[in-house]
Amino acid sequence: MYNSYQSDYDAALFGGFLVTFFIIMLVIGVVGYVITALIYYYTTKTNGLGEISFWSWIPLLNVYALFALGSTKTSIEEIKKDALKFLLIYIGLTIISIIPFIGILSSIAMIVIGVYFMYRLFFRWTGESGTAILFVVVTIITGSIFYYVYGLIKMKKPFVV
């Protein structure tokens, strides 16, 4: 006779798969975070922003280093102010993203800001707008793998622009 109820074995198997999935995702997340922190840390050191390089290692606030690297300002004080402005905007959008419906719009704005500063970083590494746009698209398609590889290659080289 066919039994349509789940057995304890099925539940344990599903639980095992679920735990394994979460462990794998956690490891991938930590590896991605460490690689990103390394890229930001060495890129800030190499390009004269060594005094803010420690921000690269602080979870959730490491985007400050990205904002500083992508800044269009010239002096270090202006770069810091510009990066702080975008960091506060980003934190505000993060808080707003908890609110239903408005949170979706906030999340979209956060993605747009992140992609723009990723473009700025690629532009400063390559010096060409078209190449930077292509690299952003390739980064999105590859799930950031291209960003990690290219960033690790370029992190100890000064910006072209």
ChimeraX commands (.cxc) that place a marker at each C-alpha (Angstrom):
marker #1 position 0.00,0.00,0.00 radius 0.5
marker #1 position 1.30,3.50,-0.87 radius 0.5
marker #1 position 2.02,5.77,2.08 radius 0.5
marker #1 position 1.65,9.48,1.22 radius 0.5
marker #1 position 3.09,10.70,4.54 radius 0.5
marker #1 position 6.68,11.85,4.77 radius 0.5
marker #1 position 8.93,9.61,6.71 radius 0.5
marker #1 position 11.52,10.72,9.24 radius 0.5
marker #1 position 14.17,9.76,6.70 radius 0.5
marker #1 position 12.74,12.20,4.14 radius 0.5
marker #1 position 12.65,15.01,6.69 radius 0.5
marker #1 position 16.23,14.29,7.80 radius 0.5
marker #1 position 17.41,14.17,4.19 radius 0.5
marker #1 position 15.71,17.49,3.41 radius 0.5
marker #1 position 17.15,19.02,6.60 radius 0.5
marker #1 position 20.61,17.80,5.68 radius 0.5
marker #1 position 20.35,19.35,2.23 radius 0.5
marker #1 position 19.08,22.60,3.74 radius 0.5
marker #1 position 21.89,22.82,6.30 radius 0.5
marker #1 position 24.47,21.98,3.64 radius 0.5
marker #1 position 23.05,24.68,1.35 radius 0.5
marker #1 position 23.22,27.31,4.10 radius 0.5
marker #1 position 26.78,26.34,5.03 radius 0.5
marker #1 position 27.89,26.56,1.39 radius 0.5
marker #1 position 26.18,29.96,0.98 radius 0.5
marker #1 position 27.81,31.21,4.20 radius 0.5
marker #1 position 31.26,30.13,3.01 radius 0.5
marker #1 position 30.73,31.75,-0.40 radius 0.5
marker #1 position 29.55,34.95,1.31 radius 0.5
marker #1 position 32.56,35.09,3.64 radius 0.5
marker #1 position 35.00,34.42,0.79 radius 0.5
marker #1 position 33.34,37.15,-1.32 radius 0.5
marker #1 position 33.48,39.57,1.59 radius 0.5
marker #1 position 37.17,38.91,2.25 radius 0.5
marker #1 position 38.07,39.29,-1.43 radius 0.5
marker #1 position 36.12,42.56,-1.65 radius 0.5
marker #1 position 37.80,43.85,1.51 radius 0.5
marker #1 position 41.23,42.96,0.11 radius 0.5
marker #1 position 40.45,44.75,-3.16 radius 0.5
marker #1 position 39.23,47.91,-1.40 radius 0.5
marker #1 position 42.08,47.85,1.15 radius 0.5
marker #1 position 44.92,47.56,-1.34 radius 0.5
marker #1 position 43.30,49.86,-3.90 radius 0.5
marker #1 position 42.86,52.62,-1.31 radius 0.5
marker #1 position 46.46,52.16,-0.11 radius 0.5
marker #1 position 47.85,52.19,-3.66 radius 0.5
marker #1 position 45.93,55.29,-4.71 radius 0.5
marker #1 position 46.74,57.61,-1.82 radius 0.5
marker #1 position 43.75,56.93,0.41 radius 0.5
marker #1 position 45.62,54.87,2.99 radius 0.5
marker #1 position 44.07,56.69,5.94 radius 0.5
marker #1 position 40.63,55.32,5.09 radius 0.5
marker #1 position 41.74,51.84,4.08 radius 0.5
marker #1 position 40.65,50.36,7.44 radius 0.5
marker #1 position 37.01,50.96,6.40 radius 0.5
marker #1 position 37.46,48.13,3.90 radius 0.5
marker #1 position 37.32,45.56,6.70 radius 0.5
marker #1 position 34.20,46.82,8.52 radius 0.5
marker #1 position 31.11,44.85,7.45 radius 0.5
marker #1 position 28.35,46.94,5.86 radius 0.5
marker #1 position 30.42,50.11,6.17 radius 0.5
marker #1 position 33.06,48.99,3.71 radius 0.5
marker #1 position 31.08,50.68,0.95 radius 0.5
marker #1 position 32.64,53.89,2.29 radius 0.5
marker #1 position 35.90,52.75,0.71 radius 0.5
marker #1 position 34.08,52.04,-2.57 radius 0.5
marker #1 position 32.49,55.50,-2.47 radius 0.5
marker #1 position 35.88,57.08,-1.80 radius 0.5
marker #1 position 37.49,55.13,-4.65 radius 0.5
marker #1 position 34.74,56.20,-7.04 radius 0.5
marker #1 position 34.70,59.83,-5.99 radius 0.5
marker #1 position 35.24,62.49,-8.63 radius 0.5
marker #1 position 36.78,64.92,-6.12 radius 0.5
marker #1 position 40.51,65.65,-6.09 radius 0.5
marker #1 position 41.60,66.43,-2.51 radius 0.5
marker #1 position 41.50,63.81,0.23 radius 0.5
marker #1 position 39.23,65.94,2.43 radius 0.5
marker #1 position 36.73,66.41,-0.41 radius 0.5
marker #1 position 36.88,62.68,-1.20 radius 0.5
marker #1 position 36.15,61.85,2.46 radius 0.5
marker #1 position 33.19,64.26,2.56 radius 0.5
marker #1 position 31.82,62.89,-0.71 radius 0.5
marker #1 position 32.20,59.29,0.46 radius 0.5
marker #1 position 30.60,60.09,3.82 radius 0.5
marker #1 position 27.65,61.76,2.08 radius 0.5
marker #1 position 27.02,58.67,-0.04 radius 0.5
marker #1 position 27.55,56.38,2.96 radius 0.5
marker #1 position 24.85,58.23,4.92 radius 0.5
marker #1 position 22.51,58.08,1.93 radius 0.5
marker #1 position 23.22,54.36,1.61 radius 0.5
marker #1 position 22.57,53.74,5.31 radius 0.5
marker #1 position 19.34,55.73,5.08 radius 0.5
marker #1 position 18.23,53.68,2.09 radius 0.5
marker #1 position 19.11,50.50,3.99 radius 0.5
marker #1 position 16.89,51.54,6.89 radius 0.5
marker #1 position 14.06,52.56,4.55 radius 0.5
marker #1 position 14.31,49.22,2.72 radius 0.5
marker #1 position 12.58,47.56,5.70 radius 0.5
marker #1 position 9.32,49.40,4.92 radius 0.5
marker #1 position 6.99,47.46,2.56 radius 0.5
marker #1 position 6.66,48.79,-1.02 radius 0.5
marker #1 position 8.89,51.82,-0.36 radius 0.5
marker #1 position 11.57,49.30,0.56 radius 0.5
marker #1 position 11.54,47.95,-2.99 radius 0.5
marker #1 position 12.20,51.44,-4.35 radius 0.5
marker #1 position 14.91,51.94,-1.73 radius 0.5
marker #1 position 16.56,48.66,-2.69 radius 0.5
marker #1 position 16.51,49.65,-6.35 radius 0.5
marker #1 position 18.16,52.97,-5.45 radius 0.5
marker #1 position 20.84,51.10,-3.47 radius 0.5
marker #1 position 21.53,48.85,-6.46 radius 0.5
marker #1 position 21.78,51.87,-8.77 radius 0.5
marker #1 position 24.26,53.60,-6.43 radius 0.5
marker #1 position 26.32,50.40,-6.08 radius 0.5
marker #1 position 26.44,49.79,-9.83 radius 0.5
marker #1 position 27.37,53.43,-10.49 radius 0.5
marker #1 position 30.30,53.32,-8.07 radius 0.5
marker #1 position 31.37,49.95,-9.45 radius 0.5
marker #1 position 31.38,51.64,-12.88 radius 0.5
marker #1 position 33.44,54.53,-11.46 radius 0.5
marker #1 position 35.97,52.09,-10.01 radius 0.5
marker #1 position 36.28,50.20,-13.30 radius 0.5
marker #1 position 36.58,53.55,-15.12 radius 0.5
marker #1 position 39.41,54.65,-12.86 radius 0.5
marker #1 position 41.17,51.31,-13.39 radius 0.5
marker #1 position 40.75,51.28,-17.20 radius 0.5
marker #1 position 40.42,54.95,-18.20 radius 0.5
marker #1 position 37.75,54.12,-20.78 radius 0.5
marker #1 position 34.01,54.58,-20.31 radius 0.5
marker #1 position 32.99,51.85,-22.77 radius 0.5
marker #1 position 35.30,49.30,-21.20 radius 0.5
marker #1 position 34.03,50.19,-17.73 radius 0.5
marker #1 position 30.41,49.68,-18.82 radius 0.5
marker #1 position 31.33,46.35,-20.41 radius 0.5
marker #1 position 33.09,45.26,-17.21 radius 0.5
marker #1 position 30.03,46.16,-15.10 radius 0.5
marker #1 position 27.80,44.10,-17.41 radius 0.5
marker #1 position 30.22,41.16,-17.31 radius 0.5
marker #1 position 30.36,41.45,-13.51 radius 0.5
marker #1 position 26.57,41.24,-13.30 radius 0.5
marker #1 position 26.44,38.30,-15.70 radius 0.5
marker #1 position 29.15,36.35,-13.85 radius 0.5
marker #1 position 27.73,37.02,-10.40 radius 0.5
marker #1 position 30.69,39.22,-9.35 radius 0.5
marker #1 position 33.35,36.63,-10.23 radius 0.5
marker #1 position 34.78,38.95,-12.90 radius 0.5
marker #1 position 34.88,41.82,-10.38 radius 0.5
marker #1 position 36.83,39.69,-7.91 radius 0.5
marker #1 position 39.33,38.48,-10.50 radius 0.5
marker #1 position 39.85,41.88,-12.14 radius 0.5
marker #1 position 39.97,43.63,-8.78 radius 0.5
marker #1 position 42.60,41.23,-7.45 radius 0.5
marker #1 position 44.69,41.88,-10.57 radius 0.5
marker #1 position 44.36,45.70,-10.40 radius 0.5
marker #1 position 44.31,46.32,-6.62 radius 0.5
marker #1 position 48.02,47.10,-6.34 radius 0.5
marker #1 position 48.21,49.25,-9.49 radius 0.5
marker #1 position 47.54,53.01,-9.50 radius 0.5
marker #1 position 44.46,54.36,-11.22 radius 0.5
marker #1 position 44.78,55.36,-14.87 radius 0.5
marker #1 position 42.35,58.27,-14.42 radius 0.5
marker link #1:1,2 radius 0.2
marker link #1:2,3 radius 0.2
marker link #1:3,4 radius 0.2
marker link #1:4,5 radius 0.2
marker link #1:5,6 radius 0.2
marker link #1:6,7 radius 0.2
marker link #1:7,8 radius 0.2
marker link #1:8,9 radius 0.2
marker link #1:9,10 radius 0.2
marker link #1:10,11 radius 0.2
marker link #1:11,12 radius 0.2
marker link #1:12,13 radius 0.2
marker link #1:13,14 radius 0.2
marker link #1:14,15 radius 0.2
marker link #1:15,16 radius 0.2
marker link #1:16,17 radius 0.2
marker link #1:17,18 radius 0.2
marker link #1:18,19 radius 0.2
marker link #1:19,20 radius 0.2
marker link #1:20,21 radius 0.2
marker link #1:21,22 radius 0.2
marker link #1:22,23 radius 0.2
marker link #1:23,24 radius 0.2
marker link #1:24,25 radius 0.2
marker link #1:25,26 radius 0.2
marker link #1:26,27 radius 0.2
marker link #1:27,28 radius 0.2
marker link #1:28,29 radius 0.2
marker link #1:29,30 radius 0.2
marker link #1:30,31 radius 0.2
marker link #1:31,32 radius 0.2
marker link #1:32,33 radius 0.2
marker link #1:33,34 radius 0.2
marker link #1:34,35 radius 0.2
marker link #1:35,36 radius 0.2
marker link #1:36,37 radius 0.2
marker link #1:37,38 radius 0.2
marker link #1:38,39 radius 0.2
marker link #1:39,40 radius 0.2
marker link #1:40,41 radius 0.2
marker link #1:41,42 radius 0.2
marker link #1:42,43 radius 0.2
marker link #1:43,44 radius 0.2
marker link #1:44,45 radius 0.2
marker link #1:45,46 radius 0.2
marker link #1:46,47 radius 0.2
marker link #1:47,48 radius 0.2
marker link #1:48,49 radius 0.2
marker link #1:49,50 radius 0.2
marker link #1:50,51 radius 0.2
marker link #1:51,52 radius 0.2
marker link #1:52,53 radius 0.2
marker link #1:53,54 radius 0.2
marker link #1:54,55 radius 0.2
marker link #1:55,56 radius 0.2
marker link #1:56,57 radius 0.2
marker link #1:57,58 radius 0.2
marker link #1:58,59 radius 0.2
marker link #1:59,60 radius 0.2
marker link #1:60,61 radius 0.2
marker link #1:61,62 radius 0.2
marker link #1:62,63 radius 0.2
marker link #1:63,64 radius 0.2
marker link #1:64,65 radius 0.2
marker link #1:65,66 radius 0.2
marker link #1:66,67 radius 0.2
marker link #1:67,68 radius 0.2
marker link #1:68,69 radius 0.2
marker link #1:69,70 radius 0.2
marker link #1:70,71 radius 0.2
marker link #1:71,72 radius 0.2
marker link #1:72,73 radius 0.2
marker link #1:73,74 radius 0.2
marker link #1:74,75 radius 0.2
marker link #1:75,76 radius 0.2
marker link #1:76,77 radius 0.2
marker link #1:77,78 radius 0.2
marker link #1:78,79 radius 0.2
marker link #1:79,80 radius 0.2
marker link #1:80,81 radius 0.2
marker link #1:81,82 radius 0.2
marker link #1:82,83 radius 0.2
marker link #1:83,84 radius 0.2
marker link #1:84,85 radius 0.2
marker link #1:85,86 radius 0.2
marker link #1:86,87 radius 0.2
marker link #1:87,88 radius 0.2
marker link #1:88,89 radius 0.2
marker link #1:89,90 radius 0.2
marker link #1:90,91 radius 0.2
marker link #1:91,92 radius 0.2
marker link #1:92,93 radius 0.2
marker link #1:93,94 radius 0.2
marker link #1:94,95 radius 0.2
marker link #1:95,96 radius 0.2
marker link #1:96,97 radius 0.2
marker link #1:97,98 radius 0.2
marker link #1:98,99 radius 0.2
marker link #1:99,100 radius 0.2
marker link #1:100,101 radius 0.2
marker link #1:101,102 radius 0.2
marker link #1:102,103 radius 0.2
marker link #1:103,104 radius 0.2
marker link #1:104,105 radius 0.2
marker link #1:105,106 radius 0.2
marker link #1:106,107 radius 0.2
marker link #1:107,108 radius 0.2
marker link #1:108,109 radius 0.2
marker link #1:109,110 radius 0.2
marker link #1:110,111 radius 0.2
marker link #1:111,112 radius 0.2
marker link #1:112,113 radius 0.2
marker link #1:113,114 radius 0.2
marker link #1:114,115 radius 0.2
marker link #1:115,116 radius 0.2
marker link #1:116,117 radius 0.2
marker link #1:117,118 radius 0.2
marker link #1:118,119 radius 0.2
marker link #1:119,120 radius 0.2
marker link #1:120,121 radius 0.2
marker link #1:121,122 radius 0.2
marker link #1:122,123 radius 0.2
marker link #1:123,124 radius 0.2
marker link #1:124,125 radius 0.2
marker link #1:125,126 radius 0.2
marker link #1:126,127 radius 0.2
marker link #1:127,128 radius 0.2
marker link #1:128,129 radius 0.2
marker link #1:129,130 radius 0.2
marker link #1:130,131 radius 0.2
marker link #1:131,132 radius 0.2
marker link #1:132,133 radius 0.2
marker link #1:133,134 radius 0.2
marker link #1:134,135 radius 0.2
marker link #1:135,136 radius 0.2
marker link #1:136,137 radius 0.2
marker link #1:137,138 radius 0.2
marker link #1:138,139 radius 0.2
marker link #1:139,140 radius 0.2
marker link #1:140,141 radius 0.2
marker link #1:141,142 radius 0.2
marker link #1:142,143 radius 0.2
marker link #1:143,144 radius 0.2
marker link #1:144,145 radius 0.2
marker link #1:145,146 radius 0.2
marker link #1:146,147 radius 0.2
marker link #1:147,148 radius 0.2
marker link #1:148,149 radius 0.2
marker link #1:149,150 radius 0.2
marker link #1:150,151 radius 0.2
marker link #1:151,152 radius 0.2
marker link #1:152,153 radius 0.2
marker link #1:153,154 radius 0.2
marker link #1:154,155 radius 0.2
marker link #1:155,156 radius 0.2
marker link #1:156,157 radius 0.2
marker link #1:157,158 radius 0.2
marker link #1:158,159 radius 0.2
marker link #1:159,160 radius 0.2
marker link #1:160,161 radius 0.2
view
